[in-house]
Amino acid sequence: MLKIIVSGCNGHMGQSVISICSDIEDVEIVAGFNRTPVSRNGFPVYSDPMDYAGEADAVIDFSNPANLTSLLRFSVERRVPAVLCTTGYSEQQLAEIEAASRKVPVFKSGNMSLGINLMLHLVRRAAAVLKDFDIEIVERHHRRKVDAPSGTALMLADAVSGALPYEPELVFERHSVRRPRGGNEIGISSIRGGTIVGEHEIVFAGLDEVLEIRHAALSRDVFAAGAITAARYIAGVTEPGMYDMDDALTDVMK
């Protein structure tokens, strides 16, 4: 039985993780961490992670960067691997994560969707072969999203950049660029509207042919499901270190 703690358990994503786990026979939510320690799902909830004294195989964090220090302290002192799904960490917090990973396994990914992470593999291979093609990334999200481009769009740009034989220039706003498209550019466009959960498309446009790779998240449950996959993977890791979806996918595809 995989024993999981959910940090941010009373938030939208935390509740999604709990709902999915309820349908998995070999997974048990043993506790939750939440700034407001209200038990809504039949397991104890703590505002201070150190108040939990039971066993756990992994802790999944869908909360807030402000909770990082106390979460990492729990993870390190109790030797519980951490799956960090929260985004928006400061440079100092990233250093904290790196320090913790020298003592306990830490899983961190900018996007927990299995499909997106497989897409990253595919675009690396495509960029290596289609290195002379023009490359454009289009991302679409709901009208309430405040940042643009999305972190996932930047992950796609990084994946492509690492496979190209040159250092590409990222171009975000073509309306301010009055010139023909350069050969070393990666264009990134953002669309905001309605209730779009998240859509990402990368276009490789060459001479008389176009390759498009696209992913659409139809609900936020895909991120919760990916986090559970990550927890299952990291619970079996014995060596401290930083791990990500590349590691989990490699394990799944064995």
C-alpha positions as CSV (number, residue, x, y, z in Angstrom):
1,M,0.0,0.0,0.0
2,L,1.4,3.4,-1.1
3,K,0.9,5.9,1.8
4,I,0.7,9.5,0.7
5,I,0.4,12.8,2.4
6,V,-1.2,15.7,0.5
7,S,0.1,19.2,1.2
8,G,-2.5,21.8,0.3
9,C,-5.1,19.1,0.7
10,N,-8.1,21.4,1.0
11,G,-7.3,23.3,-2.2
12,H,-8.6,22.5,-5.7
13,M,-5.6,20.4,-6.8
14,G,-5.3,18.7,-3.4
15,Q,-9.0,17.6,-3.6
16,S,-8.4,16.4,-7.1
17,V,-5.5,14.2,-5.9
18,I,-7.6,12.8,-3.1
19,S,-10.5,12.1,-5.4
20,I,-8.3,10.1,-7.8
21,C,-6.6,8.2,-5.0
22,S,-10.0,7.1,-3.7
23,D,-10.4,5.0,-6.8
24,I,-6.9,3.4,-6.6
25,E,-6.9,0.3,-4.4
26,D,-3.2,0.3,-3.4
27,V,-3.0,4.0,-2.5
28,E,-4.0,5.5,0.9
29,I,-4.0,9.2,1.9
30,V,-2.8,9.0,5.5
31,A,-2.7,12.8,6.3
32,G,-3.0,16.2,4.9
33,F,-1.2,19.5,5.4
34,N,-3.1,22.7,5.1
35,R,-2.7,26.3,6.4
36,T,-6.3,25.9,7.7
37,P,-6.3,22.4,9.3
38,V,-9.9,21.4,8.6
39,S,-10.4,17.7,8.0
40,R,-12.8,17.2,5.0
41,N,-11.9,13.8,3.8
42,G,-11.6,11.5,6.8
43,F,-7.9,11.8,7.5
44,P,-6.1,14.1,9.9
45,V,-5.0,17.5,8.7
46,Y,-2.2,19.6,10.2
47,S,-1.1,23.2,9.7
48,D,2.4,22.3,10.9
49,P,3.8,19.3,9.0
50,M,6.0,18.3,12.0
51,D,2.9,17.6,14.0
52,Y,2.3,14.4,11.9
53,A,4.1,11.5,13.5
54,G,2.8,8.6,11.4
55,E,4.3,6.8,8.4
56,A,4.3,8.0,4.8
57,D,6.0,6.9,1.5
58,A,5.7,10.3,-0.2
59,V,4.3,13.8,0.2
60,I,2.6,15.5,-2.7
61,D,2.6,19.3,-2.5
62,F,0.0,21.4,-4.4
63,S,0.0,24.4,-2.1
64,N,2.0,27.6,-2.1
65,P,5.7,28.6,-2.2
66,A,5.2,30.1,1.3
67,N,4.9,26.6,2.7
68,L,8.1,25.3,1.2
69,T,10.5,25.6,4.2
70,S,8.2,23.8,6.7
71,L,7.5,21.1,4.1
72,L,11.2,20.5,3.3
73,R,12.0,20.4,7.0
74,F,9.4,17.6,7.4
75,S,10.6,15.7,4.4
76,V,14.3,15.8,5.4
77,E,13.8,15.1,9.2
78,R,11.3,12.3,8.6
79,R,13.0,11.0,5.5
80,V,9.8,11.2,3.4
81,P,10.4,11.9,-0.4
82,A,8.7,15.0,-1.7
83,V,6.8,15.6,-4.9
84,L,6.8,19.4,-5.5
85,C,4.0,20.4,-7.9
86,T,3.9,24.0,-6.8
87,T,5.4,26.7,-9.0
88,G,6.7,30.2,-8.6
89,Y,9.6,29.5,-6.3
90,S,12.2,32.3,-5.7
91,E,15.9,31.7,-6.3
92,Q,16.4,31.3,-2.6
93,Q,13.7,28.7,-2.4
94,L,15.2,26.8,-5.4
95,A,18.5,26.7,-3.4
96,E,16.5,25.3,-0.4
97,I,15.1,22.6,-2.7
98,E,18.6,21.7,-4.0
99,A,19.9,21.5,-0.4
100,A,17.1,19.2,0.7
101,S,17.7,17.0,-2.4
102,R,21.1,16.2,-1.0
103,K,19.5,14.5,1.9
104,V,16.2,13.0,0.6
105,P,14.7,12.3,-2.9
106,V,12.9,15.3,-4.3
107,F,10.7,15.2,-7.4
108,K,10.1,18.5,-9.1
109,S,8.5,19.3,-12.4
110,G,7.1,22.5,-14.0
111,N,4.2,20.5,-15.3
112,M,2.9,17.2,-13.9
113,S,1.0,16.1,-17.0
114,L,2.3,12.8,-18.4
115,G,1.2,13.9,-21.8
116,I,3.1,17.2,-21.7
117,N,6.3,15.5,-20.5
118,L,6.0,12.9,-23.3
119,M,5.5,15.9,-25.6
120,L,8.9,17.3,-24.4
121,H,10.6,14.0,-25.5
122,L,8.9,14.2,-28.9
123,V,9.8,17.9,-29.6
124,R,13.5,17.2,-28.7
125,R,13.6,14.5,-31.3
126,A,11.7,16.6,-33.9
127,A,14.0,19.6,-33.3
128,A,17.1,17.5,-33.8
129,V,15.9,16.2,-37.1
130,L,14.0,19.4,-38.4
131,K,16.7,21.8,-37.3
132,D,16.3,23.9,-40.4
133,F,12.5,24.3,-40.0
134,D,10.9,27.5,-38.5
135,I,9.6,26.8,-35.0
136,E,6.5,28.4,-33.4
137,I,4.9,27.7,-30.0
138,V,1.3,28.6,-29.3
139,E,-0.2,28.2,-25.8
140,R,-3.9,28.8,-24.7
141,H,-5.2,29.2,-21.2
142,H,-8.3,30.4,-19.4
143,R,-9.0,34.1,-19.1
144,R,-7.9,34.3,-15.4
145,K,-4.3,33.2,-16.0
146,V,-2.1,36.2,-15.2
147,D,1.3,35.1,-16.5
148,A,2.3,34.8,-20.2
149,P,3.8,32.9,-21.7
150,S,3.0,29.8,-19.7
151,G,5.7,28.0,-17.8
152,T,5.0,25.0,-20.0
153,A,5.6,27.0,-23.2
154,L,9.0,28.0,-21.9
155,M,9.7,24.3,-21.0
156,L,8.9,23.5,-24.6
157,A,11.2,26.3,-25.8
158,D,14.0,25.0,-23.6
159,A,13.5,21.4,-24.8
160,V,13.8,22.6,-28.4
161,S,16.7,24.9,-27.7
162,G,18.7,22.0,-26.2
163,A,18.3,20.0,-29.4
164,L,19.3,22.7,-31.9
165,P,22.8,23.3,-33.2
166,Y,22.5,27.0,-32.6
167,E,21.3,29.3,-29.8
168,P,17.7,30.4,-30.8
169,E,16.2,33.8,-30.1
170,L,12.8,33.7,-28.3
171,V,10.4,36.2,-29.9
172,F,7.2,36.9,-27.9
173,E,5.6,39.9,-29.6
174,R,5.8,40.1,-33.4
175,H,3.8,43.2,-33.7
176,S,6.8,45.2,-32.4
177,V,9.2,43.4,-34.7
178,R,9.1,45.0,-38.2
179,R,11.2,42.6,-40.2
180,P,11.0,39.2,-41.8
181,R,11.3,36.2,-39.6
182,G,14.8,35.2,-38.7
183,G,16.1,31.7,-39.2
184,N,17.1,31.2,-35.6
185,E,13.9,32.4,-33.9
186,I,11.4,30.5,-31.8
187,G,8.1,32.4,-31.7
188,I,5.9,32.1,-28.7
189,S,2.3,33.2,-28.8
190,S,-0.2,33.3,-25.9
191,I,-4.0,33.2,-26.0
192,R,-6.3,33.8,-23.0
193,G,-10.0,33.2,-23.0
194,G,-12.9,31.3,-21.5
195,T,-12.2,28.3,-19.3
196,I,-9.4,26.7,-21.4
197,V,-7.5,24.5,-18.9
198,G,-4.3,24.4,-21.0
199,E,-3.4,23.8,-24.6
200,H,0.1,23.8,-26.1
201,E,1.1,23.4,-29.7
202,I,4.5,23.5,-31.4
203,V,4.7,24.0,-35.2
204,F,7.7,23.0,-37.3
205,A,7.3,24.7,-40.6
206,G,9.6,23.8,-43.4
207,L,9.7,23.9,-47.2
208,D,6.3,22.6,-48.4
209,E,5.6,20.6,-45.2
210,V,4.5,21.3,-41.7
211,L,4.7,19.1,-38.5
212,E,2.5,20.0,-35.6
213,I,2.6,18.4,-32.1
214,R,-0.2,19.4,-29.8
215,H,-1.4,18.6,-26.2
216,A,-4.7,19.6,-24.6
217,A,-5.5,19.3,-20.9
218,L,-9.3,18.8,-20.6
219,S,-9.3,19.0,-16.9
220,R,-6.9,19.7,-14.0
221,D,-7.2,16.1,-13.0
222,V,-4.4,15.3,-15.5
223,F,-1.9,17.2,-13.2
224,A,-3.2,15.3,-10.1
225,A,-2.8,12.0,-11.9
226,G,0.7,12.9,-12.9
227,A,1.6,13.8,-9.3
228,I,0.4,10.4,-8.2
229,T,2.5,8.7,-10.8
230,A,5.4,10.8,-9.5
231,A,4.7,9.8,-5.9
232,R,4.6,6.1,-6.9
233,Y,8.0,6.5,-8.6
234,I,9.8,8.6,-5.9
235,A,8.6,6.2,-3.1
236,G,10.7,3.6,-4.7
237,V,13.8,5.8,-5.0
238,T,16.5,5.1,-2.3
239,E,19.1,7.7,-3.2
240,P,18.8,11.4,-2.4
241,G,18.7,13.7,-5.4
242,M,16.6,15.8,-7.8
243,Y,14.2,13.8,-9.9
244,D,11.7,14.8,-12.6
245,M,9.2,13.5,-15.1
246,D,12.0,12.3,-17.4
247,D,12.9,9.8,-14.6
248,A,9.3,8.7,-14.0
249,L,8.6,8.3,-17.7
250,T,11.8,6.2,-18.2
251,D,10.6,4.0,-15.4
252,V,7.1,3.7,-16.8
253,M,8.4,2.8,-20.3
254,K,10.8,0.0,-19.1
